[in-house]
């Protein structure tokens, strides 16, 4: 994801710019040996071709990473409004979990937080009357605070 659709597609192309046809063929041959139906479907998406017409398998859904990487190798590509629209479309279909990452991980994490998150609704858990303690990473440590015991002197 980038500030504009054009910049996003340039960034996607840049990810695979240095991967030559021989490396793609080698990776596709290795990935084709997997028993995973999901992996077989990924291979069928891109058919080993690197042009955008082959890799954009649905509006703004790019299968370029799957040319050389096993597992989920698709990504939403576009500006923040476009990516948010696609996520909402998937959510309307019943998808409720998304993996939001990119390469390089740290920079893309900031980009997602700054550009995408403000455009998406955030489901927050219902507030509880019970006090809770959490650790430095937001993990729940305790659901309630026990009353302090007084020591008689």
Buried (B, 14 or more C-beta within 10 A) or exposed (E): BBEEBEEBBEBBBEBBEEBEEEEBEEBBEEBEEBEEEEBEEBBEBBEBEBEEEBBBBEEBBBBBBBBBEBEEBBBBBBBBEBBBBBBEEBBEEEEEEEEBEBEEEEEBEEBBEEBBEEBBEEEEEEEEEEEEEEEEEEEEEEEEEEEEEEEEE
